[in-house]
Amino acid sequence: MIVLDTVKTRKQGNAVMVTLASKFEIPAGKTYFISKENDGTISLIPKIDDYFLAAKEKEFVDEEDMLAADFIVEGRLLDE
Protein backbone atom coordinates (compact mmCIF):
# COMPACT_ATOMS: atom_id res chain seq x y z
CA MET A 1 0.00 0.00 0.00
CA ILE A 2 1.33 3.44 -0.94
CA VAL A 3 0.93 6.16 1.66
CA LEU A 4 0.81 9.64 0.16
CA ASP A 5 2.19 12.67 1.98
CA THR A 6 0.77 16.15 1.58
CA VAL A 7 3.00 19.16 0.96
CA LYS A 8 2.17 22.81 0.49
CA THR A 9 3.83 25.12 -1.99
CA ARG A 10 5.36 28.38 -0.80
CA LYS A 11 6.54 31.48 -2.62
CA GLN A 12 10.25 32.35 -2.46
CA GLY A 13 11.20 35.31 -4.64
CA ASN A 14 9.95 34.60 -8.17
CA ALA A 15 9.81 30.83 -7.58
CA VAL A 16 7.30 28.48 -5.98
CA MET A 17 8.96 25.94 -3.70
CA VAL A 18 7.96 22.47 -2.49
CA THR A 19 9.73 21.04 0.56
CA LEU A 20 10.46 17.31 0.42
CA ALA A 21 10.63 15.45 3.74
CA SER A 22 13.96 13.96 4.81
CA LYS A 23 12.37 10.49 4.89
CA PHE A 24 12.63 10.50 1.08
CA GLU A 25 16.44 10.63 1.45
CA ILE A 26 16.95 13.15 -1.35
CA PRO A 27 20.40 14.74 -1.00
CA ALA A 28 20.83 18.50 -1.22
CA GLY A 29 22.28 19.66 -4.53
CA LYS A 30 20.95 16.70 -6.55
CA THR A 31 19.83 17.64 -10.08
CA TYR A 32 16.44 16.52 -11.41
CA PHE A 33 14.52 16.83 -14.65
CA ILE A 34 11.00 18.11 -13.95
CA SER A 35 7.88 17.63 -16.05
CA LYS A 36 4.27 18.65 -15.66
CA GLU A 37 1.49 16.62 -17.25
CA ASN A 38 -1.80 18.00 -18.57
CA ASP A 39 -3.58 16.75 -15.45
CA GLY A 40 -1.20 18.70 -13.18
CA THR A 41 0.97 15.74 -12.16
CA ILE A 42 4.55 16.85 -11.52
CA SER A 43 7.37 14.32 -11.85
CA LEU A 44 10.99 14.63 -10.73
CA ILE A 45 13.45 12.37 -12.56
CA PRO A 46 17.03 12.22 -11.24
CA LYS A 47 19.67 13.31 -13.73
CA ILE A 48 22.26 10.62 -14.23
CA ASP A 49 25.57 11.90 -15.60
CA ASP A 50 26.49 8.70 -17.44
CA TYR A 51 23.81 6.02 -17.35
CA PHE A 52 26.15 3.37 -18.75
CA LEU A 53 29.21 4.18 -16.61
CA ALA A 54 28.57 1.36 -14.13
CA ALA A 55 26.93 -1.00 -16.62
CA LYS A 56 28.16 -4.57 -16.83
CA GLU A 57 29.10 -6.00 -20.22
CA LYS A 58 25.98 -6.92 -22.25
CA GLU A 59 23.68 -5.72 -19.44
CA PHE A 60 21.54 -3.81 -21.93
CA VAL A 61 21.58 -6.41 -24.71
CA ASP A 62 18.31 -8.23 -25.33
CA GLU A 63 16.93 -10.66 -27.90
CA GLU A 64 16.10 -7.89 -30.40
CA ASP A 65 19.68 -6.61 -30.26
CA MET A 66 20.92 -10.09 -31.12
CA LEU A 67 18.58 -10.21 -34.14
CA ALA A 68 20.06 -6.95 -35.45
CA ALA A 69 23.68 -8.00 -34.86
CA ASP A 70 23.98 -9.68 -38.27
CA PHE A 71 21.85 -7.15 -40.17
CA ILE A 72 23.30 -6.21 -43.56
CA VAL A 73 21.87 -3.37 -45.64
CA GLU A 74 21.45 -4.31 -49.27
CA GLY A 75 20.74 -1.77 -51.96
CA ARG A 76 20.45 1.99 -51.53
CA LEU A 77 16.82 2.30 -50.45
CA LEU A 78 17.76 3.29 -46.92
CA ASP A 79 20.16 6.01 -48.11
CA GLU A 80 17.40 8.12 -49.66
C-alpha positions in Angstrom: 0.0 0.0 0.0 1.3 3.4 -0.9 0.9 6.2 1.7 0.8 9.6 0.2 2.2 12.7 2.0 0.8 16.1 1.6 3.0 19.2 1.0 2.2 22.8 0.5 3.8 25.1 -2.0 5.4 28.4 -0.8 6.5 31.5 -2.6 10.2 32.4 -2.5 11.2 35.3 -4.6 10.0 34.6 -8.2 9.8 30.8 -7.6 7.3 28.5 -6.0 9.0 25.9 -3.7 8.0 22.5 -2.5 9.7 21.0 0.6 10.5 17.3 0.4 10.6 15.5 3.7 14.0 14.0 4.8 12.4 10.5 4.9 12.6 10.5 1.1 16.4 10.6 1.5 17.0 13.1 -1.3 20.4 14.7 -1.0 20.8 18.5 -1.2 22.3 19.7 -4.5 21.0 16.7 -6.5 19.8 17.6 -10.1 16.4 16.5 -11.4 14.5 16.8 -14.6 11.0 18.1 -14.0 7.9 17.6 -16.1 4.3 18.6 -15.7 1.5 16.6 -17.2 -1.8 18.0 -18.6 -3.6 16.7 -15.5 -1.2 18.7 -13.2 1.0 15.7 -12.2 4.5 16.9 -11.5 7.4 14.3 -11.9 11.0 14.6 -10.7 13.5 12.4 -12.6 17.0 12.2 -11.2 19.7 13.3 -13.7 22.3 10.6 -14.2 25.6 11.9 -15.6 26.5 8.7 -17.4 23.8 6.0 -17.3 26.1 3.4 -18.7 29.2 4.2 -16.6 28.6 1.4 -14.1 26.9 -1.0 -16.6 28.2 -4.6 -16.8 29.1 -6.0 -20.2 26.0 -6.9 -22.2 23.7 -5.7 -19.4 21.5 -3.8 -21.9 21.6 -6.4 -24.7 18.3 -8.2 -25.3 16.9 -10.7 -27.9 16.1 -7.9 -30.4 19.7 -6.6 -30.3 20.9 -10.1 -31.1 18.6 -10.2 -34.1 20.1 -6.9 -35.5 23.7 -8.0 -34.9 24.0 -9.7 -38.3 21.9 -7.1 -40.2 23.3 -6.2 -43.6 21.9 -3.4 -45.6 21.4 -4.3 -49.3 20.7 -1.8 -52.0 20.4 2.0 -51.5 16.8 2.3 -50.4 17.8 3.3 -46.9 20.2 6.0 -48.1 17.4 8.1 -49.7 
